[in-house]
Amino acid sequence: MTELVTNAYTHVGVGHIVLRIFPDVRDDLVVIEVWDQGAGEPVVRGEDGDAEGGRGLLLIDQLVHDWGVRPLNEEGKVVWARCAR
């Protein structure tokens, strides 16, 4: 959850960030959604041992059940992840 919020804050920097957490009862998982007003979509970077950052989405990709991005008709996007309770 903190990684998704931090990414929204770091890469968008302006506007609102909205966080929603709710159960996905179909698969007994938890859904985390972070809405921001930015147009850019997050990208998983490859491993770079010399980089000082940029590993957050790589970790998310490896730790959660699945994740993705849903563009909104209005301004912004929702980045979501489904993970174990």
C-alpha positions in Angstrom: 0.0 0.0 0.0 2.7 2.5 0.9 4.6 1.8 -2.3 1.6 2.6 -4.4 0.9 5.8 -2.5 4.5 6.9 -2.5 4.7 6.3 -6.3 1.6 8.5 -6.8 3.1 11.2 -4.6 6.5 11.1 -6.1 5.6 10.9 -9.8 2.4 13.0 -9.8 3.2 15.5 -7.1 0.0 17.6 -7.3 -3.6 17.0 -6.8 -5.4 14.5 -4.7 -4.4 10.9 -3.9 -7.3 8.6 -2.8 -6.7 5.2 -1.2 -9.3 2.4 -1.0 -8.8 -1.0 0.6 -11.6 -3.6 0.4 -12.0 -7.4 0.3 -12.3 -9.4 -2.9 -14.5 -12.1 -1.4 -14.5 -14.1 -4.7 -10.8 -15.0 -4.3 -10.3 -14.3 -0.5 -7.9 -11.4 -1.3 -7.6 -7.8 -0.4 -7.8 -5.1 -3.1 -5.7 -1.9 -2.8 -6.6 1.0 -5.1 -4.7 4.2 -5.4 -6.3 7.0 -7.5 -4.2 10.0 -8.6 -4.7 12.8 -11.1 -1.6 12.0 -13.1 -1.7 10.9 -16.8 1.4 8.7 -16.8 1.2 5.0 -16.1 3.6 3.2 -13.8 6.3 1.0 -15.4 8.2 -1.9 -13.8 11.9 -1.3 -14.3 14.5 -4.0 -14.6 16.9 -4.7 -11.8 19.7 -2.2 -11.6 22.1 -2.8 -8.7 23.5 0.7 -9.0 20.1 2.6 -8.9 19.1 4.4 -5.7 15.4 3.8 -6.4 13.0 2.3 -8.8 12.5 -1.1 -7.3 9.1 -0.6 -5.8 7.0 -1.8 -8.6 9.4 -4.7 -9.2 8.8 -5.8 -5.6 5.0 -5.3 -5.9 5.0 -7.4 -9.1 6.7 -10.2 -7.3 4.7 -10.0 -4.0 1.1 -9.5 -5.0 -1.4 -11.8 -6.7 -1.8 -9.4 -9.5 -1.8 -5.6 -10.2 -2.6 -3.2 -12.9 -3.7 0.3 -14.0 -7.1 1.5 -14.9 -7.3 4.8 -16.7 -10.3 7.0 -15.7 -12.6 8.8 -18.1 -12.1 11.9 -16.1 -8.6 13.0 -15.0 -6.1 10.4 -13.7 -5.9 6.7 -13.1 -6.3 4.0 -10.5 -3.3 1.7 -9.8 -4.6 -1.5 -8.1 -3.1 -4.6 -6.5 -4.7 -7.8 -5.1 -2.9 -9.5 -2.3 -3.3 -12.1 0.4 -5.1 -11.0 3.6 
